[in-house]
Amino acid sequence: MEKTRVIKILQILSELYGHLGCALKFRTPFELLVATMLSAQTTDVTVNKATDILFKKYNKPQDFVNIPQSELEKYIRTCGFYKNKAKNIIAASRMIVEEYNGKVPDSLEELTKLPGVGRKTANVVLSNAFGKDAIAVDTHVFRVSNRIGLAKSEDVLKTEEQLMENIPKNMWSSAHHLLIWHGRNICTARNPKCLECPINELCDYYIKNKKS
């Protein structure tokens, strides 16, 4: 996709959602790490309800090192796959304490060494907690970017690579949020609201279906 078209799309989306950022509630890099780990296969609203209670008692890596897994599970049961998430959060906390002096690492390489932390989670933390340029490809970003034509891949990693190539680096983090909010509000998984979409004339999906 031409750079001018990419910029135009992001400018229009910025006018709509530019005031919105990360929907997960957090105060520290560690809280965001935990919240993002919990967000897999569930909604940010559900995660925020759970962490609002959890973080009042446990909010530092040291807090989770000795917590029984069954205790943590009580707080995150609503988040789905809670047993595995609890196991990974405790293991990641222990690694942060033992190998990173209790501080969440601020590089993709180090973050993805933590149990249960993949590229998406790492990029969310890098972007929102550390202010680094990063694109986290979640289900919304993957769907919307490939529909529009910002990327053309059935693979998450390749989609991320194409977005990094097509979008100016200084817009990576903002583009991540814009695509998420657009996916939630207009470019939904089922029955996308194409006719009311402000970027429909710039979207491959709409143009293709309009012709057909």
C-alpha positions, -999 to +999 in steps of 0.1 A: +000+000+000+013+035-009+027+055+020+003+084+013-027+061+016-014+046+048-009+081+063-044+092+051-060+061+068-042+067+101-050+104+100-087+097+096-087+071+123-068+094+146-095+120+143-119+094+155-099+076+182-068+097+188-080+106+223-082+069+232-053+047+243-048+015+261-080+002+276-063-019+303-060-001+336-025+000+351-001+021+371+032+004+366+049-017+339+043-048+361+006-042+364+003-038+326+023-070+321-001-089+343-031-073+328-020-081+293-012-117+302-048-119+316-063-103+285-057-133+262-090-148+250-111-123+271-121-087+271-103-057+286-134-049+306-133-083+322-096-080+330-101-045+345-128-058+368-104-086+380-073-065+384-092-037+402-095-061+431-063-081+425-040-051+424-053-037+457-036-067+474-010-079+450+007-054+426+045-061+426+065-091+413+076-099+449+039-102+459+034-130+434+065-150+441+051-168+472+014-166+465-003-201+462-015-206+427-050-214+440-051-180+457-043-162+425-068-182+406-096-169+429-090-134+416-086-142+379-112-170+375-134-148+352-106-142+328-106-176+312-078-202+311-071-189+346-051-219+358-025-215+331-025-178+334-020-180+371+009-204+367+026-182+341+021-150+361+037-165+392+066-180+371+072-147+353+071-128+386+097-151+400+119-147+370+116-109+372+126-110+409+155-134+405+169-123+371+159-087+367+161-073+403+123-070+406+120-047+375+101-056+343+127-057+315+122-031+287+133-050+256+114-074+234+141-100+237+141-100+275+103-097+278+097-127+256+119-148+278+093-145+306+069-175+309+036-168+291+048-137+274+047-136+236+054-109+211+020-093+214+022-090+252+057-078+251+049-051+225+019-039+245+042-034+275+070-018+255+046+007+239+023+016+268+046+012+298+079+023+284+069+046+255+088+026+229+077+023+192+060-011+189+030-027+172+012-054+191-009-076+168-039-088+186-071-102+170-084-067+162-052-054+147-047-086+127-083-086+113-085-048+106-051-044+091-055-072+067-090-061+057-079-026+050-048-037+032-022-023+056-010-059+056-017-090+035-009-121+055-026-150+072+003-151+097+004-129+128+042-124+127+043-116+091+014-092+096+035-075+123+065-073+100+044-058+072+028-032+095+063-022+107+073-018+071+042+000+059+037+024+088+062+051+098+080+040+130+069+070+150+033+060+143+036+023+153+022+027+188-006+050+179-016+029+149-019-001+172-045+016+193-063+031+163-067-003+147-079-018+180-106+008+186-117+007+149-120-031+152-142-027+183-164+000+170-168-003+132-146-030+116-161-058+137-154-095+132-190-101+121-210-077+100-185-048+098-202-014+095-186-006+061-212+019+050-206+041+080-168+036+080-149+069+073-121+050+056-142+027+034-130+043+001-094+036+012-102+000+023-094-030+001-122-050+016-148-024+010-136-016-025-136-053-035-171-059-021-184-027-036-174-038-070-189-072-066 
